[in-house]
Amino acid sequence: MRSVKKSLRRRTSLHRRRPAGFTLLELLLVMAILVILAGLSTVAVLNIQGSAQSKAAYAQIKILKNACTMYKLSGNPYPKSLDNLITLPPGMNSATWGGPYLESSSIPLDPWQNPYKYSANDAAQKVSISSAGKDGQHGTADDIPGNNG
């Protein structure tokens, strides 16, 4: 009988040997997986944000170019600056001007808070409005073009 009790004690002690809970290795593995998932989701969110900012810049450029076209259709040459779309240019009377051509009280900045670059060529009937993009410098790969208006 004694030997039976001893063998039962051994079996139960083998089952109790491992405490309930997680090992350090298991916890580290779970944490590594969570860090990888967080990194992937951050990259995805940043890509979506960059794409949205570019689309917003294209939309604003289109609105500004349409306002320049309306300015031109009022019998004026293209505006000397984008500010002429919302404020009466010097030397022009309000009847000839026909503005303001934008609903806002100021010319919007691009999504990266930089001013748009504007130029007009009345002879070629073209307006160019562009954004410097994320880096804020014109003439780089991330520029948002808006030529031919």
Solvent accessible surface area in square Angstrom, and as a share of the most:
residue,aa,sasa,rsa
1,M,176,0.79
2,R,207,0.76
3,S,80,0.52
4,V,86,0.50
5,K,106,0.45
6,K,119,0.51
7,S,45,0.29
8,L,94,0.47
9,R,160,0.58
10,R,157,0.57
11,R,147,0.54
12,T,58,0.34
13,S,53,0.34
14,L,105,0.52
15,H,153,0.68
16,R,185,0.68
17,R,177,0.65
18,R,162,0.59
19,P,107,0.67
20,A,112,0.87
21,G,54,0.52
22,F,155,0.65
23,T,65,0.38
24,L,131,0.65
25,L,137,0.68
26,E,69,0.31
27,L,84,0.42
28,L,92,0.46
29,L,110,0.55
30,V,82,0.47
31,M,115,0.51
32,A,48,0.37
33,I,87,0.44
34,L,107,0.53
35,V,106,0.61
36,I,107,0.54
37,L,101,0.50
38,A,56,0.44
39,G,37,0.36
40,L,115,0.57
41,S,60,0.39
42,T,73,0.43
43,V,88,0.51
44,A,49,0.38
45,V,94,0.54
46,L,106,0.53
47,N,101,0.52
48,I,122,0.62
49,Q,94,0.42
50,G,34,0.32
51,S,50,0.33
52,A,56,0.44
53,Q,44,0.20
54,S,33,0.21
55,K,141,0.60
56,A,44,0.34
57,A,0,0.00
58,Y,112,0.43
59,A,53,0.41
60,Q,50,0.22
61,I,5,0.03
62,K,135,0.57
63,I,101,0.51
64,L,1,0.00
65,K,32,0.14
66,N,80,0.41
67,A,5,0.04
68,C,0,0.00
69,T,52,0.30
70,M,109,0.48
71,Y,5,0.02
72,K,50,0.21
73,L,131,0.65
74,S,53,0.34
75,G,69,0.67
76,N,7,0.04
77,P,68,0.43
78,Y,15,0.06
79,P,2,0.01
80,K,176,0.75
81,S,45,0.29
82,L,13,0.06
83,D,79,0.41
84,N,16,0.08
85,L,0,0.00
86,I,26,0.13
87,T,75,0.43
88,L,79,0.39
89,P,13,0.08
90,P,133,0.84
91,G,94,0.90
92,M,44,0.19
93,N,95,0.49
94,S,76,0.49
95,A,97,0.75
96,T,65,0.38
97,W,19,0.07
98,G,49,0.48
99,G,22,0.21
100,P,88,0.56
101,Y,39,0.15
102,L,24,0.12
103,E,188,0.84
104,S,56,0.36
105,S,113,0.73
106,S,68,0.44
107,I,33,0.17
108,P,44,0.28
109,L,82,0.41
110,D,0,0.00
111,P,32,0.20
112,W,44,0.16
113,Q,125,0.56
114,N,37,0.19
115,P,93,0.58
116,Y,17,0.07
117,K,113,0.48
118,Y,41,0.16
119,S,61,0.40
120,A,44,0.34
121,N,75,0.38
122,D,54,0.28
123,A,102,0.79
124,A,49,0.38
125,Q,100,0.44
126,K,97,0.41
127,V,2,0.01
128,S,33,0.21
129,I,0,0.00
130,S,17,0.11
131,S,0,0.00
132,A,1,0.01
133,G,0,0.00
134,K,158,0.67
135,D,73,0.38
136,G,33,0.31
137,Q,116,0.52
138,H,77,0.34
139,G,74,0.71
140,T,53,0.31
141,A,113,0.87
142,D,52,0.27
143,D,37,0.19
144,I,11,0.06
145,P,75,0.47
146,G,8,0.08
147,N,90,0.46
148,N,103,0.53
149,G,42,0.40
